Amino acid sequence: MPGIDWVETVAENVCPGHLPESLLRLRERGVTVVPHGVSLGLGGAERPDEKRLTALAERAQVLGSPLVTEHIAFVRAGGALTASPRLEAGHLLPVPRTRDALDVLCENVRIAQDALPVPLAVENIAALFAWPDEELTEGQFLYELADRTGVRLLIDVANLHTNHVNRGEDPARALDELPVEALAYVHVAGGFERDGVWHDSHAHPVTRPVLDVLADLASRTSPPGVLLERDDNFPEPAELERELAVIRETVEKAVRVETAERVETATVKARDPLSREAVERKAAVDTAPARQQLALAQAALLSTLVAGTPAPEGFDRVRLGVQARALAAKRASVVAKVAPELPVILGESYRPAFLAYAEGHPMTGGYRRDALDFAEQVLLSGQSADTATRRRLRAWWLERSGPTPPSRHPAARLARATRRVLFRQPV
């Protein structure tokens, strides 16, 4: 396809020693590849994990990337700071826009910047719900983050639209408050609205409201780059080219009609930073108390979303229910991708069986671990329909459960349990 200058790849899906042939061909054509991380959890209460940072740095180096990107989000909670089991969301969840959470985020961003060989850019995320008692708007939060850390911003205009529908936030106000000089590049993506909730699917065409937000941004500053996120349900090449052409036309038209008055207004609104003394004072603040408080709050929220515990005070319980169902559905879909044999083995019973499993089994170790745990639970519970299915599922589990000597392997317990199930249940 002509006219493709650069692409993103999900960083966690790339093995540095075994790059996919498609990425190698793109690099040979001179196409820049940017690793886009989804699991660092910069908005979490804990400091960024050194191993994850090292992995992100390795991918940037092997791809020859000019920068790496991540999200302003938390993706896990619990653990040492809360003396509770660690929980994984498997999804990007919003950070409370409070000054304590901003202090933690700024420190985490600085840690990541020091560990990476290239500049870091961070992305605003889409959300289905809001935290109670927030102190800053999205634009103010992003402005202070960029001002205090020097981090660059990856602005997703589709996420601004999503938060407009789901949280009543004005995209124009967010753009007014952003430091446009910190812009690294822009995301656009498709989605759909159902029952008053906007779902940022990355699997549908970009809608006119999202293009309007893109035009508004481009009328304030010429974006260094614009990237279409399409993660699923890929269209035919001709349709994809048409969509890219519409995005280009939107940007070019907005840049052409940009006026000096609009630029001056945006600049004046954006340049309302903290005093230098306040910036320096906040840069040196002790984040330990804020981390503890944030850890407890995020653990309580994530437990509600993935373990069914009561909703923390102040949250919209209906929206948390929507988010919980979305997380379970995403778990089922992603496990089906990382372990495609499971839907084949279990057939139509796969999805309802997984959703039932997810209600009582929060994810604690990533999607591949989740797939193994689900298969083990199905075998131990005897839920699979017939002997042939159970035998195939047991063989799949044993093959992937690790190179441990048979006498010490957890498969021994599973083998005994499934053998009892096999002999107890009729075909």
N, C-alpha and C positions, 0 to 999 in steps of 0.2 A: 504494500500500500504506500503510495507516495505521500510526501508531506509530513511524515512522522519524525519529529526531531528527538523525542525522548519518551521514555516509558517508566512506569513504576513496577516493581515486583514486591510482593509481600515478603519481607525479609525472612520470616520464620519458615517460609516454604522453599528456601534456597539452601542447598548444601554447597559450601564454598569449593569443595574438591570435585564436585560433579554438577557443573552448571548445565541446565537444560539446553538442548540443541537450539531451541528457539531464541534464547538469550544470546547464545554465541553468535548466531546469524545476525541478530540486531546489532551487536557490538561491532561485528565486521563491517556492517553498513555505516558505522559511525554514529549509531543511535545511543544516546546517553541512557543509562539504566540507574534509577534511583531506588535504593532499598527503603521500603515503607514498613516500619515496625508496628506491630499491633499488640505486643505482650509485655512491654517494659513496665507499664503502669506508673508513669511519672507522677500522676496525681494521687498515688497511694500514700499511706502513712509511712511505709518503710522506705529506706533509701534504695535507690536502684540496685538491682542484683548485678554483681560484678561479672558473673558468667554471661548474663544476657547482654551486658554492655560489650563484653569482649566479642561475643558472637555477632553483634551488630557492626562492630568495627571491622571484623574480618570480612563481612559481606561487602561493606563499603570499599575495602581495599581490593578484593578480588574482582569486583565489578568496575573498578576505576571511577567511582561515583564522586561527583562534586559536592554532595551533601547527603545526609540521611534525614528521614522524617519519622516522627512518632506522634502520639496523641496526648492531649490534655485530658486524661482519664485515669480511673483506677480500674483494675481488672481482677484483683484478688484482695482478700482481707482475712483477718484473724491471724493466728500465729503468735509469736513471742510477745508482741506488744499488748495483746489482749488475753494471753494465756488461754486461747481457745483454738479449736481445729482450724487449719487454714482452708479457706474456701476459694474456689475459682469461679469467676463469672462466665468465662468463655466469651466475653463481650466487653465493649467499651462503655463504661458507666460514668456519669457526670460527677465532677468534683464540686463540692459546695463553694460558691463564690463568696468566701469569707476571707478576712485578712489573715487569720491563722492558717487556713488551707493554702492561701497564696504564699505565705512564708515557707511552708513545707515544699510546695511546688517549685518555688524559685531555687531552693537549696538542691532539690533533686535534679533540676535542669542543669545547674552548675556542675554537679557531679558528672552528669552525662556528657556535658560539653568537654570536661577535662579528660574523659576516657575515650572520646571519639577522635579519629584522625582528620575528620572533615567537619564543616559546620553542621549544626543541628537546626531543623525547623520543626515546629510543633503545630498540630492541627486542632482547631475547634471541633467538637463532636456534636452529633445529633442526640437528642434525648427525648424520652417519652414522659419524663416527670421532672419536677424541680425540687431542690432542697428547700426546707423552710428557713426563714430568717436569713436570707442571703443579703450581703452588704454591698455588693458591687454588681453592676450590669455586666453582660458578657464583654462589651467593648472596653469598659474600664478594667476588667480583670485581665484581658489580653494586653491592653496598653501597659499596665503596671508590670506584667510579666516580662514583656519585651524591654521595657525601660530599665528594669532592675538587673536583667541577666544578659541583655544583648542578643537573646535568641531570636531567630527569624520565625516568621509566621507563615504557615500554610493555611490559607483561608478557604474553607469549603463553603461555597455559597448555597449548595443544596442543604447543608446542615443548618445554615442560617434560616432558610425557608422552613425546614423541619421544625425548628424551635419556634418559629412564628406560628405555625399551626398548632403545635403541641403545648407550647408554653406561653403563647401570647406575646412573644418578644418581637420587637420591630427591627427587621434587618437594616433599615436605613439608619436607625439610631446606632446600631452596632458598628456600621461602616463609618458613621460620623466620628466615633470615638476611637477607631483603630489607628495605630501608627502606620500609615501606608508605606512609609519608608522602610519598614521592617519586613515587607511582603516578600516571601521567597517565590511562591507561585500559588495557583488557585486550583481547586477541585470543583468540578460539576458532576452531578450524578442524577440518575432517574429514581423515581419512587412512585408511590400511589397513596391515596387517602381512603381509609375505610373506617366508618363509624366515628368520624371526627378526629381520627388519629392518622398522622402522616408517617408512612413507613419508608425509610431510606433504604430501598431494596438493592440498588446498584444493578438491577436486572430489568429495568424498564427504560423507555426513552426519557430524555430530559424534558421536563414540562416547561411551559411558558413562564409560570411564576419564578422558577429557578433561573431561567434565562434573563428575566427582568432584574433579579438581584445581581447577576453577573454584569449586566449592562450598567447598573448603578455603580458597582465597584469600578468598572472600566472607565466610567465617566469621571472618576476621582483620580485615578492613576492608571497608567498603562501596565497591565500585569506582565511580569517577567515571563510567565508561561501559564498555560491553562491545560489541565489534564482531565479527560473524561474517564471516570471510574465506571467500569463495566465488569462485574465479577461473575455474572451468571446469565443464562438465557441469551447467549450471544446472537446478535442478528447477522444476516448475510453481509458480506463485505460492502456491497453497494449501499445498504441501509446505514451501516456504520459510517461510511464516507459522507453520506448526506448529513448525518447528525454532527459530525465533526465540522462540516462546512457551515452549518447553521451556527455553531458555537463561534467559529472564526468570524463570521459576519456580524454576530452580536457584539463581539469585542471591538472589531474594527469600526463599526458604526458608532459605538459609544465613545471611542477615543476621538473620532473625527469631530463629533459635536461637543466635545469637552470645552467648557468656557472658563475664562480666567476667574470669573466670580465664583464658580463652583469649586475650583481648585483652592482658592483663597479661603473659602468657608470651611472646607474640609480640613485644611491645614490648621486654621485657627482652633477648630474644635479638637483636633487630635493633639495639639501641643498644649496640653494642660497637665504637665507631669507633676509628680511630687517634687518638693524642693530637694536640692542635692543633699542637704543635711539629713532629710527624712529618708532618702534612698540609702545613704550610707548607714544610718542607724538600723534600718530594717535588714540590710545585708548582713549585719553582724548579730542579729537576734538569735537567741538560743531557741531552737525549734523543738526541743525535747517535749515540753508540755503540749505544744500544738500537735505534735505527732501522736502523743498518747490519746488526746481527745479525738483527733481525726480517726485514729485506728478503731476506737470504740464505736464511733458513729458509723464508719464504713462497714465494720463487721456486723453491726445490728441490721443495717440496711441490706447487706448482701445475704444475711441469713434469712431475712424475709423473702427475698427474691428466689433463693434456690433451695431453702429448707423449710419454708412454710411457717416460720415463726411470726408472731404478731408484728404488725407494722409499727415502726417507731413513731412517736408523737409528732404531728405536724405534717406528715406526708399525705398525699392524696392516695387513699387505699385502692380506689378503682384503677388509677394509673399504675400503681405498683402491681396490681393483678395483671394488667395488660403486659407489663414488662416481664413478669414472672413467666407468663405463658409464652411470650416471645423468646425468652432465654431457653426454655425447655424445647421449643420447636427448633431453635437454631442448633441446640445440642444434638437433637435427633438427625438433623440434616447434615451437620458437619461430621458426625461419627459415621454416617452413611458414606461420606466421601473419603474419609481416611481409612475406613474399613469397608470397602464396597462389597465384600463377600457376605457381610451380615444380612443386608436386605435380600440378597440372593438366597441365602440359606433359610432365612425365616419367612420370606415371602411377604404377603400382605400383613402378617402379624407383627412385622418388625416395628413399625412406627407406634402402634398402640402399646406394644410391649415396652418400647423404650420410654415413652412418655410416662407409663406407670412406674417404671424403674426410677425415672428422674425425680418423681415426687418425693421419694424417700432416700435418695442417694445423691447428695450434692457432689459436684465435680471437684476433685481435690488435686489432680495431677495432670491436667491437660486432656485433649481429646483422644489421643491414642490409648492412654491409660483408661479413659472412660469407656472406650470400646471393649477393652479386655474385662473391665469390671462388670460391664453390662452382660457380656457373654457368660461370665462366671455365675452371675446372679440368676440368669435364665436357666442354666444347667442345674444349679443347686436347688432352685425352686420347682423344677420339673414343669415349667410353663410351656416348653416346646411341644408341638402337637404330636409328633410320632417318633418312633425309634430311629428312623433314618435321619430325620432332622437333628435329633440329639447327637447322633454319632458324628455327623458332619460338623456340628457346632463344637463338639468336644475336640475333634481333631484340629479344627481351626484354632481353638484356644491354646491347646498344647503346643502347637507349632510356633506360636507367637509369645508365649509366656516366659521366655528367657532361658539361657543356657546354664541352668543349675543342675547338678547331679540329681538323678531321679529320686534317690532315697531322701533327699532334703528338699525337694521341690514342692511348692504349694500345690502343684498338679496332683501330687499323691492324694491329698485330701479331696481334691475335686474328682479325681478318678474314682475313689471309693464312693463318694456321694452320688456321682452320676451312674456308677454301676448299680447302686441300690435303686436309683430311679428307673434305670433301664429294665431291671428285672421286676420292679414293682408294678409298673404301669403297662397296660396292654397296648399292643400296636393298634 
